[in-house]
Amino acid sequence: MSVAKALPKPQLRGLLQSQIKKNLIIATAIAFTAVGLQKVFINDERKKVYAEFYKNYNIEAEFEKMRAKGLFDSC
């Protein structure tokens, strides 16, 4: 009889709701972690690359290259 007293009672009511609550909290934490990691490792790096590109970009030189190749009909 002492073994039966040591085991906890099974949860018969509200089991689905408690599991949904637990899974929702875990899914929210994972989603926020994924968003944070994407911002740090992808978006910030991409912003750095774009900033570096446009720091040295000369639009007039690019226009003259395209014009010399004959890409514009009106120029």
PDB file with SEQRES, HELIX, SHEET and CRYST1 records, atoms N, CA, C and O in Angstrom:
SEQRES   1 A   75  MET SER VAL ALA LYS ALA LEU PRO LYS PRO GLN LEU ARG          
SEQRES   2 A   75  GLY LEU LEU GLN SER GLN ILE LYS LYS ASN LEU ILE ILE          
SEQRES   3 A   75  ALA THR ALA ILE ALA PHE THR ALA VAL GLY LEU GLN LYS          
SEQRES   4 A   75  VAL PHE ILE ASN ASP GLU ARG LYS LYS VAL TYR ALA GLU          
SEQRES   5 A   75  PHE TYR LYS ASN TYR ASN ILE GLU ALA GLU PHE GLU LYS          
SEQRES   6 A   75  MET ARG ALA LYS GLY LEU PHE ASP SER CYS                      
HELIX    1 AA1 SER A    2  ALA A    6  1                                   5    
HELIX    2 AA2 LEU A   15  GLN A   38  1                                  24    
HELIX    3 AA3 LYS A   39  ASN A   43  3                                   5    
HELIX    4 AA4 ASP A   44  LYS A   55  1                                  12    
HELIX    5 AA5 ILE A   59  LYS A   69  1                                  11    
CRYST1    1.000    1.000    1.000  90.00  90.00  90.00 P 1           1          
ATOM      1  N   MET A   1       0.802  -1.196   0.000  1.00  0.00           N  
ATOM      2  CA  MET A   1       0.000   0.000   0.000  1.00  0.00           C  
ATOM      3  C   MET A   1       0.843   1.257   0.000  1.00  0.00           C  
ATOM      4  O   MET A   1       0.389   2.297  -0.477  1.00  0.00           O  
ATOM      5  N   SER A   2       2.046   1.193   0.515  1.00  0.00           N  
ATOM      6  CA  SER A   2       2.873   2.395   0.593  1.00  0.00           C  
ATOM      7  C   SER A   2       3.303   2.861  -0.806  1.00  0.00           C  
ATOM      8  O   SER A   2       3.558   4.049  -1.002  1.00  0.00           O  
ATOM      9  N   VAL A   3       3.386   1.947  -1.775  1.00  0.00           N  
ATOM     10  CA  VAL A   3       3.746   2.320  -3.141  1.00  0.00           C  
ATOM     11  C   VAL A   3       2.624   3.136  -3.771  1.00  0.00           C  
ATOM     12  O   VAL A   3       2.890   4.103  -4.486  1.00  0.00           O  
ATOM     13  N   ALA A   4       1.383   2.762  -3.518  1.00  0.00           N  
ATOM     14  CA  ALA A   4       0.241   3.491  -4.061  1.00  0.00           C  
ATOM     15  C   ALA A   4       0.154   4.897  -3.490  1.00  0.00           C  
ATOM     16  O   ALA A   4      -0.271   5.818  -4.187  1.00  0.00           O  
ATOM     17  N   LYS A   5       0.535   5.072  -2.273  1.00  0.00           N  
ATOM     18  CA  LYS A   5       0.503   6.394  -1.645  1.00  0.00           C  
ATOM     19  C   LYS A   5       1.628   7.282  -2.187  1.00  0.00           C  
ATOM     20  O   LYS A   5       1.486   8.504  -2.225  1.00  0.00           O  
ATOM     21  N   ALA A   6       2.726   6.685  -2.600  1.00  0.00           N  
ATOM     22  CA  ALA A   6       3.875   7.471  -3.061  1.00  0.00           C  
ATOM     23  C   ALA A   6       3.655   8.041  -4.457  1.00  0.00           C  
ATOM     24  O   ALA A   6       4.220   9.084  -4.786  1.00  0.00           O  
ATOM     25  N   LEU A   7       2.859   7.389  -5.275  1.00  0.00           N  
ATOM     26  CA  LEU A   7       2.638   7.865  -6.639  1.00  0.00           C  
ATOM     27  C   LEU A   7       1.641   9.019  -6.650  1.00  0.00           C  
ATOM     28  O   LEU A   7       0.634   8.972  -5.944  1.00  0.00           O  
ATOM     29  N   PRO A   8       1.910  10.052  -7.442  1.00  0.00           N  
ATOM     30  CA  PRO A   8       0.955  11.162  -7.511  1.00  0.00           C  
ATOM     31  C   PRO A   8      -0.267  10.765  -8.338  1.00  0.00           C  
ATOM     32  O   PRO A   8      -0.188   9.884  -9.194  1.00  0.00           O  
ATOM     33  N   LYS A   9      -1.379  11.413  -8.077  1.00  0.00           N  
ATOM     34  CA  LYS A   9      -2.597  11.139  -8.828  1.00  0.00           C  
ATOM     35  C   LYS A   9      -2.462  11.665 -10.257  1.00  0.00           C  
ATOM     36  O   LYS A   9      -1.866  12.722 -10.464  1.00  0.00           O  
ATOM     37  N   PRO A  10      -3.002  10.951 -11.243  1.00  0.00           N  
ATOM     38  CA  PRO A  10      -2.951  11.457 -12.609  1.00  0.00           C  
ATOM     39  C   PRO A  10      -3.905  12.643 -12.778  1.00  0.00           C  
ATOM     40  O   PRO A  10      -4.932  12.743 -12.107  1.00  0.00           O  
ATOM     41  N   GLN A  11      -3.538  13.521 -13.682  1.00  0.00           N  
ATOM     42  CA  GLN A  11      -4.397  14.675 -13.941  1.00  0.00           C  
ATOM     43  C   GLN A  11      -5.447  14.241 -14.957  1.00  0.00           C  
ATOM     44  O   GLN A  11      -5.123  13.975 -16.115  1.00  0.00           O  
ATOM     45  N   LEU A  12      -6.693  14.170 -14.528  1.00  0.00           N  
ATOM     46  CA  LEU A  12      -7.754  13.680 -15.391  1.00  0.00           C  
ATOM     47  C   LEU A  12      -8.538  14.816 -16.041  1.00  0.00           C  
ATOM     48  O   LEU A  12      -9.119  14.625 -17.110  1.00  0.00           O  
ATOM     49  N   ARG A  13      -8.566  15.970 -15.431  1.00  0.00           N  
ATOM     50  CA  ARG A  13      -9.302  17.102 -15.982  1.00  0.00           C  
ATOM     51  C   ARG A  13      -8.334  18.244 -16.275  1.00  0.00           C  
ATOM     52  O   ARG A  13      -7.434  18.531 -15.486  1.00  0.00           O  
ATOM     53  N   GLY A  14      -8.535  18.891 -17.425  1.00  0.00           N  
ATOM     54  CA  GLY A  14      -7.725  20.046 -17.773  1.00  0.00           C  
ATOM     55  C   GLY A  14      -6.345  19.696 -18.299  1.00  0.00           C  
ATOM     56  O   GLY A  14      -5.471  20.561 -18.362  1.00  0.00           O  
ATOM     57  N   LEU A  15      -6.133  18.432 -18.679  1.00  0.00           N  
ATOM     58  CA  LEU A  15      -4.810  18.026 -19.161  1.00  0.00           C  
ATOM     59  C   LEU A  15      -4.485  18.715 -20.484  1.00  0.00           C  
ATOM     60  O   LEU A  15      -3.371  19.209 -20.663  1.00  0.00           O  
ATOM     61  N   LEU A  16      -5.439  18.755 -21.410  1.00  0.00           N  
ATOM     62  CA  LEU A  16      -5.204  19.390 -22.703  1.00  0.00           C  
ATOM     63  C   LEU A  16      -4.904  20.878 -22.538  1.00  0.00           C  
ATOM     64  O   LEU A  16      -3.994  21.399 -23.183  1.00  0.00           O  
ATOM     65  N   GLN A  17      -5.653  21.563 -21.688  1.00  0.00           N  
ATOM     66  CA  GLN A  17      -5.438  22.993 -21.486  1.00  0.00           C  
ATOM     67  C   GLN A  17      -4.056  23.259 -20.897  1.00  0.00           C  
ATOM     68  O   GLN A  17      -3.378  24.205 -21.297  1.00  0.00           O  
ATOM     69  N   SER A  18      -3.643  22.433 -19.958  1.00  0.00           N  
ATOM     70  CA  SER A  18      -2.322  22.645 -19.345  1.00  0.00           C  
ATOM     71  C   SER A  18      -1.208  22.369 -20.352  1.00  0.00           C  
ATOM     72  O   SER A  18      -0.193  23.064 -20.352  1.00  0.00           O  
ATOM     73  N   GLN A  19      -1.384  21.366 -21.207  1.00  0.00           N  
ATOM     74  CA  GLN A  19      -0.381  21.082 -22.228  1.00  0.00           C  
ATOM     75  C   GLN A  19      -0.335  22.185 -23.273  1.00  0.00           C  
ATOM     76  O   GLN A  19       0.745  22.565 -23.725  1.00  0.00           O  
ATOM     77  N   ILE A  20      -1.495  22.702 -23.662  1.00  0.00           N  
ATOM     78  CA  ILE A  20      -1.543  23.804 -24.627  1.00  0.00           C  
ATOM     79  C   ILE A  20      -0.855  25.030 -24.051  1.00  0.00           C  
ATOM     80  O   ILE A  20      -0.096  25.696 -24.755  1.00  0.00           O  
ATOM     81  N   LYS A  21      -1.103  25.338 -22.799  1.00  0.00           N  
ATOM     82  CA  LYS A  21      -0.473  26.498 -22.157  1.00  0.00           C  
ATOM     83  C   LYS A  21       1.047  26.340 -22.145  1.00  0.00           C  
ATOM     84  O   LYS A  21       1.780  27.278 -22.456  1.00  0.00           O  
ATOM     85  N   LYS A  22       1.509  25.148 -21.785  1.00  0.00           N  
ATOM     86  CA  LYS A  22       2.951  24.886 -21.736  1.00  0.00           C  
ATOM     87  C   LYS A  22       3.563  25.000 -23.129  1.00  0.00           C  
ATOM     88  O   LYS A  22       4.603  25.635 -23.304  1.00  0.00           O  
ATOM     89  N   ASN A  23       2.921  24.387 -24.114  1.00  0.00           N  
ATOM     90  CA  ASN A  23       3.438  24.426 -25.482  1.00  0.00           C  
ATOM     91  C   ASN A  23       3.410  25.835 -26.066  1.00  0.00           C  
ATOM     92  O   ASN A  23       4.294  26.202 -26.840  1.00  0.00           O  
ATOM     93  N   LEU A  24       2.407  26.623 -25.704  1.00  0.00           N  
ATOM     94  CA  LEU A  24       2.315  27.999 -26.184  1.00  0.00           C  
ATOM     95  C   LEU A  24       3.449  28.845 -25.612  1.00  0.00           C  
ATOM     96  O   LEU A  24       4.030  29.664 -26.323  1.00  0.00           O  
ATOM     97  N   ILE A  25       3.760  28.658 -24.361  1.00  0.00           N  
ATOM     98  CA  ILE A  25       4.869  29.396 -23.748  1.00  0.00           C  
ATOM     99  C   ILE A  25       6.196  29.012 -24.397  1.00  0.00           C  
ATOM    100  O   ILE A  25       7.024  29.876 -24.687  1.00  0.00           O  
ATOM    101  N   ILE A  26       6.394  27.727 -24.622  1.00  0.00           N  
ATOM    102  CA  ILE A  26       7.633  27.262 -25.262  1.00  0.00           C  
ATOM    103  C   ILE A  26       7.733  27.783 -26.694  1.00  0.00           C  
ATOM    104  O   ILE A  26       8.798  28.241 -27.108  1.00  0.00           O  
ATOM    105  N   ALA A  27       6.643  27.721 -27.452  1.00  0.00           N  
ATOM    106  CA  ALA A  27       6.654  28.194 -28.838  1.00  0.00           C  
ATOM    107  C   ALA A  27       6.920  29.694 -28.903  1.00  0.00           C  
ATOM    108  O   ALA A  27       7.635  30.154 -29.794  1.00  0.00           O  
ATOM    109  N   THR A  28       6.362  30.453 -27.984  1.00  0.00           N  
ATOM    110  CA  THR A  28       6.599  31.897 -27.955  1.00  0.00           C  
ATOM    111  C   THR A  28       8.061  32.191 -27.660  1.00  0.00           C  
ATOM    112  O   THR A  28       8.658  33.060 -28.295  1.00  0.00           O  
ATOM    113  N   ALA A  29       8.639  31.481 -26.711  1.00  0.00           N  
ATOM    114  CA  ALA A  29      10.054  31.684 -26.384  1.00  0.00           C  
ATOM    115  C   ALA A  29      10.949  31.341 -27.570  1.00  0.00           C  
ATOM    116  O   ALA A  29      11.903  32.065 -27.858  1.00  0.00           O  
ATOM    117  N   ILE A  30      10.650  30.250 -28.254  1.00  0.00           N  
ATOM    118  CA  ILE A  30      11.441  29.864 -29.426  1.00  0.00           C  
ATOM    119  C   ILE A  30      11.298  30.893 -30.542  1.00  0.00           C  
ATOM    120  O   ILE A  30      12.279  31.223 -31.208  1.00  0.00           O  
ATOM    121  N   ALA A  31      10.084  31.404 -30.752  1.00  0.00           N  
ATOM    122  CA  ALA A  31       9.862  32.398 -31.802  1.00  0.00           C  
ATOM    123  C   ALA A  31      10.633  33.687 -31.517  1.00  0.00           C  
ATOM    124  O   ALA A  31      11.261  34.244 -32.417  1.00  0.00           O  
ATOM    125  N   PHE A  32      10.590  34.161 -30.276  1.00  0.00           N  
ATOM    126  CA  PHE A  32      11.331  35.380 -29.936  1.00  0.00           C  
ATOM    127  C   PHE A  32      12.837  35.173 -30.066  1.00  0.00           C  
ATOM    128  O   PHE A  32      13.557  36.077 -30.491  1.00  0.00           O  
ATOM    129  N   THR A  33      13.307  33.996 -29.705  1.00  0.00           N  
ATOM    130  CA  THR A  33      14.729  33.688 -29.860  1.00  0.00           C  
ATOM    131  C   THR A  33      15.116  33.687 -31.335  1.00  0.00           C  
ATOM    132  O   THR A  33      16.162  34.225 -31.700  1.00  0.00           O  
ATOM    133  N   ALA A  34      14.286  33.092 -32.182  1.00  0.00           N  
ATOM    134  CA  ALA A  34      14.571  33.048 -33.615  1.00  0.00           C  
ATOM    135  C   ALA A  34      14.585  34.452 -34.213  1.00  0.00           C  
ATOM    136  O   ALA A  34      15.436  34.765 -35.045  1.00  0.00           O  
ATOM    137  N   VAL A  35      13.650  35.291 -33.792  1.00  0.00           N  
ATOM    138  CA  VAL A  35      13.597  36.668 -34.294  1.00  0.00           C  
ATOM    139  C   VAL A  35      14.856  37.425 -33.875  1.00  0.00           C  
ATOM    140  O   VAL A  35      15.449  38.142 -34.681  1.00  0.00           O  
ATOM    141  N   GLY A  36      15.254  37.269 -32.638  1.00  0.00           N  
ATOM    142  CA  GLY A  36      16.464  37.948 -32.161  1.00  0.00           C  
ATOM    143  C   GLY A  36      17.711  37.492 -32.895  1.00  0.00           C  
ATOM    144  O   GLY A  36      18.548  38.311 -33.275  1.00  0.00           O  
ATOM    145  N   LEU A  37      17.836  36.194 -33.095  1.00  0.00           N  
ATOM    146  CA  LEU A  37      19.001  35.668 -33.806  1.00  0.00           C  
ATOM    147  C   LEU A  37      19.022  36.122 -35.261  1.00  0.00           C  
ATOM    148  O   LEU A  37      20.088  36.434 -35.793  1.00  0.00           O  
ATOM    149  N   GLN A  38      17.861  36.165 -35.912  1.00  0.00           N  
ATOM    150  CA  GLN A  38      17.828  36.625 -37.296  1.00  0.00           C  
ATOM    151  C   GLN A  38      18.206  38.088 -37.401  1.00  0.00           C  
ATOM    152  O   GLN A  38      18.908  38.483 -38.332  1.00  0.00           O  
ATOM    153  N   LYS A  39      17.746  38.902 -36.451  1.00  0.00           N  
ATOM    154  CA  LYS A  39      18.090  40.319 -36.470  1.00  0.00           C  
ATOM    155  C   LYS A  39      19.592  40.508 -36.322  1.00  0.00           C  
ATOM    156  O   LYS A  39      20.200  41.287 -37.056  1.00  0.00           O  
ATOM    157  N   VAL A  40      20.190  39.797 -35.373  1.00  0.00           N  
ATOM    158  CA  VAL A  40      21.611  39.982 -35.100  1.00  0.00           C  
ATOM    159  C   VAL A  40      22.477  39.429 -36.229  1.00  0.00           C  
ATOM    160  O   VAL A  40      23.386  40.112 -36.699  1.00  0.00           O  
ATOM    161  N   PHE A  41      22.208  38.210 -36.664  1.00  0.00           N  
ATOM    162  CA  PHE A  41      23.116  37.552 -37.590  1.00  0.00           C  
ATOM    163  C   PHE A  41      22.802  37.788 -39.062  1.00  0.00           C  
ATOM    164  O   PHE A  41      23.694  37.639 -39.897  1.00  0.00           O  
ATOM    165  N   ILE A  42      21.581  38.148 -39.411  1.00  0.00           N  
ATOM    166  CA  ILE A  42      21.241  38.324 -40.822  1.00  0.00           C  
ATOM    167  C   ILE A  42      20.982  39.787 -41.144  1.00  0.00           C  
ATOM    168  O   ILE A  42      21.642  40.351 -42.016  1.00  0.00           O  
ATOM    169  N   ASN A  43      20.033  40.411 -40.455  1.00  0.00           N  
ATOM    170  CA  ASN A  43      19.642  41.771 -40.814  1.00  0.00           C  
ATOM    171  C   ASN A  43      20.751  42.785 -40.555  1.00  0.00           C  
ATOM    172  O   ASN A  43      21.016  43.636 -41.404  1.00  0.00           O  
ATOM    173  N   ASP A  44      21.401  42.708 -39.397  1.00  0.00           N  
ATOM    174  CA  ASP A  44      22.465  43.662 -39.098  1.00  0.00           C  
ATOM    175  C   ASP A  44      23.647  43.490 -40.044  1.00  0.00           C  
ATOM    176  O   ASP A  44      24.240  44.479 -40.474  1.00  0.00           O  
ATOM    177  N   GLU A  45      23.994  42.261 -40.372  1.00  0.00           N  
ATOM    178  CA  GLU A  45      25.082  42.013 -41.321  1.00  0.00           C  
ATOM    179  C   GLU A  45      24.728  42.550 -42.701  1.00  0.00           C  
ATOM    180  O   GLU A  45      25.578  43.128 -43.379  1.00  0.00           O  
ATOM    181  N   ARG A  46      23.492  42.366 -43.118  1.00  0.00           N  
ATOM    182  CA  ARG A  46      23.060  42.865 -44.415  1.00  0.00           C  
ATOM    183  C   ARG A  46      23.106  44.389 -44.463  1.00  0.00           C  
ATOM    184  O   ARG A  46      23.506  44.972 -45.471  1.00  0.00           O  
ATOM    185  N   LYS A  47      22.696  45.031 -43.374  1.00  0.00           N  
ATOM    186  CA  LYS A  47      22.770  46.493 -43.306  1.00  0.00           C  
ATOM    187  C   LYS A  47      24.206  46.971 -43.409  1.00  0.00           C  
ATOM    188  O   LYS A  47      24.480  47.980 -44.059  1.00  0.00           O  
ATOM    189  N   LYS A  48      25.132  46.249 -42.768  1.00  0.00           N  
ATOM    190  CA  LYS A  48      26.551  46.611 -42.846  1.00  0.00           C  
ATOM    191  C   LYS A  48      27.066  46.515 -44.279  1.00  0.00           C  
ATOM    192  O   LYS A  48      27.787  47.395 -44.750  1.00  0.00           O  
ATOM    193  N   VAL A  49      26.688  45.438 -44.964  1.00  0.00           N  
ATOM    194  CA  VAL A  49      27.148  45.231 -46.342  1.00  0.00           C  
ATOM    195  C   VAL A  49      26.599  46.323 -47.249  1.00  0.00           C  
ATOM    196  O   VAL A  49      27.335  46.867 -48.072  1.00  0.00           O  
ATOM    197  N   TYR A  50      25.303  46.656 -47.110  1.00  0.00           N  
ATOM    198  CA  TYR A  50      24.718  47.725 -47.922  1.00  0.00           C  
ATOM    199  C   TYR A  50      25.380  49.060 -47.634  1.00  0.00           C  
ATOM    200  O   TYR A  50      25.656  49.819 -48.563  1.00  0.00           O  
ATOM    201  N   ALA A  51      25.643  49.367 -46.364  1.00  0.00           N  
ATOM    202  CA  ALA A  51      26.279  50.634 -46.006  1.00  0.00           C  
ATOM    203  C   ALA A  51      27.677  50.720 -46.606  1.00  0.00           C  
ATOM    204  O   ALA A  51      28.073  51.773 -47.106  1.00  0.00           O  
ATOM    205  N   GLU A  52      28.421  49.629 -46.559  1.00  0.00           N  
ATOM    206  CA  GLU A  52      29.768  49.611 -47.139  1.00  0.00           C  
ATOM    207  C   GLU A  52      29.709  49.790 -48.655  1.00  0.00           C  
ATOM    208  O   GLU A  52      30.539  50.496 -49.228  1.00  0.00           O  
ATOM    209  N   PHE A  53      28.743  49.161 -49.302  1.00  0.00           N  
ATOM    210  CA  PHE A  53      28.623  49.284 -50.757  1.00  0.00           C  
ATOM    211  C   PHE A  53      28.312  50.722 -51.154  1.00  0.00           C  
ATOM    212  O   PHE A  53      28.941  51.271 -52.059  1.00  0.00           O  
ATOM    213  N   TYR A  54      27.351  51.324 -50.482  1.00  0.00           N  
ATOM    214  CA  TYR A  54      26.956  52.677 -50.866  1.00  0.00           C  
ATOM    215  C   TYR A  54      27.930  53.744 -50.379  1.00  0.00           C  
ATOM    216  O   TYR A  54      27.857  54.887 -50.829  1.00  0.00           O  
ATOM    217  N   LYS A  55      28.834  53.400 -49.476  1.00  0.00           N  
ATOM    218  CA  LYS A  55      29.861  54.344 -49.052  1.00  0.00           C  
ATOM    219  C   LYS A  55      30.807  54.654 -50.212  1.00  0.00           C  
ATOM    220  O   LYS A  55      31.257  55.790 -50.365  1.00  0.00           O  
ATOM    221  N   ASN A  56      31.107  53.640 -51.028  1.00  0.00           N  
ATOM    222  CA  ASN A  56      32.053  53.788 -52.136  1.00  0.00           C  
ATOM    223  C   ASN A  56      31.373  53.838 -53.496  1.00  0.00           C  
ATOM    224  O   ASN A  56      32.058  53.841 -54.519  1.00  0.00           O  
ATOM    225  N   TYR A  57      30.060  53.877 -53.538  1.00  0.00           N  
ATOM    226  CA  TYR A  57      29.321  53.802 -54.802  1.00  0.00           C  
ATOM    227  C   TYR A  57      29.266  55.172 -55.462  1.00  0.00           C  
ATOM    228  O   TYR A  57      28.908  56.165 -54.828  1.00  0.00           O  
ATOM    229  N   ASN A  58      29.622  55.215 -56.732  1.00  0.00           N  
ATOM    230  CA  ASN A  58      29.569  56.449 -57.507  1.00  0.00           C  
ATOM    231  C   ASN A  58      28.525  56.270 -58.601  1.00  0.00           C  
ATOM    232  O   ASN A  58      28.758  55.557 -59.578  1.00  0.00           O  
ATOM    233  N   ILE A  59      27.390  56.909 -58.439  1.00  0.00           N  
ATOM    234  CA  ILE A  59      26.290  56.720 -59.379  1.00  0.00           C  
ATOM    235  C   ILE A  59      26.602  57.306 -60.751  1.00  0.00           C  
ATOM    236  O   ILE A  59      26.159  56.775 -61.769  1.00  0.00           O  
ATOM    237  N   GLU A  60      27.354  58.385 -60.783  1.00  0.00           N  
ATOM    238  CA  GLU A  60      27.708  59.001 -62.076  1.00  0.00           C  
ATOM    239  C   GLU A  60      28.618  58.076 -62.884  1.00  0.00           C  
ATOM    240  O   GLU A  60      28.440  57.945 -64.095  1.00  0.00           O  
ATOM    241  N   ALA A  61      29.578  57.442 -62.240  1.00  0.00           N  
ATOM    242  CA  ALA A  61      30.467  56.511 -62.935  1.00  0.00           C  
ATOM    243  C   ALA A  61      29.685  55.307 -63.465  1.00  0.00           C  
ATOM    244  O   ALA A  61      29.921  54.853 -64.584  1.00  0.00           O  
ATOM    245  N   GLU A  62      28.762  54.797 -62.665  1.00  0.00           N  
ATOM    246  CA  GLU A  62      27.934  53.671 -63.116  1.00  0.00           C  
ATOM    247  C   GLU A  62      27.055  54.075 -64.298  1.00  0.00           C  
ATOM    248  O   GLU A  62      26.874  53.297 -65.235  1.00  0.00           O  
ATOM    249  N   PHE A  63      26.515  55.274 -64.256  1.00  0.00           N  
ATOM    250  CA  PHE A  63      25.694  55.759 -65.353  1.00  0.00           C  
ATOM    251  C   PHE A  63      26.522  55.859 -66.629  1.00  0.00           C  
ATOM    252  O   PHE A  63      26.059  55.471 -67.702  1.00  0.00           O  
ATOM    253  N   GLU A  64      27.729  56.372 -66.518  1.00  0.00           N  
ATOM    254  CA  GLU A  64      28.586  56.502 -67.701  1.00  0.00           C  
ATOM    255  C   GLU A  64      28.986  55.139 -68.253  1.00  0.00           C  
ATOM    256  O   GLU A  64      29.101  54.983 -69.469  1.00  0.00           O  
ATOM    257  N   LYS A  65      29.201  54.137 -67.381  1.00  0.00           N  
ATOM    258  CA  LYS A  65      29.506  52.782 -67.852  1.00  0.00           C  
ATOM    259  C   LYS A  65      28.334  52.218 -68.647  1.00  0.00           C  
ATOM    260  O   LYS A  65      28.526  51.646 -69.719  1.00  0.00           O  
ATOM    261  N   MET A  66      27.113  52.380 -68.119  1.00  0.00           N  
ATOM    262  CA  MET A  66      25.935  51.860 -68.814  1.00  0.00           C  
ATOM    263  C   MET A  66      25.689  52.619 -70.113  1.00  0.00           C  
ATOM    264  O   MET A  66      25.275  52.039 -71.117  1.00  0.00           O  
ATOM    265  N   ARG A  67      25.945  53.905 -70.079  1.00  0.00           N  
ATOM    266  CA  ARG A  67      25.753  54.725 -71.295  1.00  0.00           C  
ATOM    267  C   ARG A  67      26.750  54.313 -72.367  1.00  0.00           C  
ATOM    268  O   ARG A  67      26.397  54.244 -73.545  1.00  0.00           O  
ATOM    269  N   ALA A  68      28.002  54.035 -71.972  1.00  0.00           N  
ATOM    270  CA  ALA A  68      29.026  53.614 -72.928  1.00  0.00           C  
ATOM    271  C   ALA A  68      28.694  52.252 -73.537  1.00  0.00           C  
ATOM    272  O   ALA A  68      29.056  51.978 -74.681  1.00  0.00           O  
ATOM    273  N   LYS A  69      28.020  51.417 -72.791  1.00  0.00           N  
ATOM    274  CA  LYS A  69      27.633  50.100 -73.318  1.00  0.00           C  
ATOM    275  C   LYS A  69      26.435  50.171 -74.241  1.00  0.00           C  
ATOM    276  O   LYS A  69      26.122  49.201 -74.932  1.00  0.00           O  
ATOM    277  N   GLY A  70      25.760  51.316 -74.258  1.00  0.00           N  
ATOM    278  CA  GLY A  70      24.608  51.480 -75.132  1.00  0.00           C  
ATOM    279  C   GLY A  70      23.327  50.905 -74.566  1.00  0.00           C  
ATOM    280  O   GLY A  70      22.470  50.455 -75.326  1.00  0.00           O  
ATOM    281  N   LEU A  71      23.172  50.907 -73.246  1.00  0.00           N  
ATOM    282  CA  LEU A  71      21.989  50.350 -72.622  1.00  0.00           C  
ATOM    283  C   LEU A  71      20.802  51.299 -72.646  1.00  0.00           C  
ATOM    284  O   LEU A  71      19.663  50.875 -72.450  1.00  0.00           O  
ATOM    285  N   PHE A  72      21.055  52.572 -72.884  1.00  0.00           N  
ATOM    286  CA  PHE A  72      19.971  53.560 -72.885  1.00  0.00           C  
ATOM    287  C   PHE A  72      19.656  53.968 -74.322  1.00  0.00           C  
ATOM    288  O   PHE A  72      20.559  54.254 -75.108  1.00  0.00           O  
ATOM    289  N   ASP A  73      18.386  53.990 -74.649  1.00  0.00           N  
ATOM    290  CA  ASP A  73      17.989  54.419 -75.997  1.00  0.00           C  
ATOM    291  C   ASP A  73      17.887  55.936 -76.094  1.00  0.00           C  
ATOM    292  O   ASP A  73      18.109  56.499 -77.166  1.00  0.00           O  
ATOM    293  N   SER A  74      17.559  56.598 -75.008  1.00  0.00           N  
ATOM    294  CA  SER A  74      17.302  58.032 -75.048  1.00  0.00           C  
ATOM    295  C   SER A  74      18.549  58.883 -74.807  1.00  0.00           C  
ATOM    296  O   SER A  74      18.501  60.094 -75.020  1.00  0.00           O  
ATOM    297  N   CYS A  75      19.658  58.294 -74.372  1.00  0.00           N  
ATOM    298  CA  CYS A  75      20.866  59.085 -74.055  1.00  0.00           C  
ATOM    299  C   CYS A  75      21.839  59.054 -75.191  1.00  0.00           C  
ATOM    300  O   CYS A  75      22.907  59.660 -75.105  1.00  0.00           O  
TER     301      CYS A  75                                                      
END                                                                             
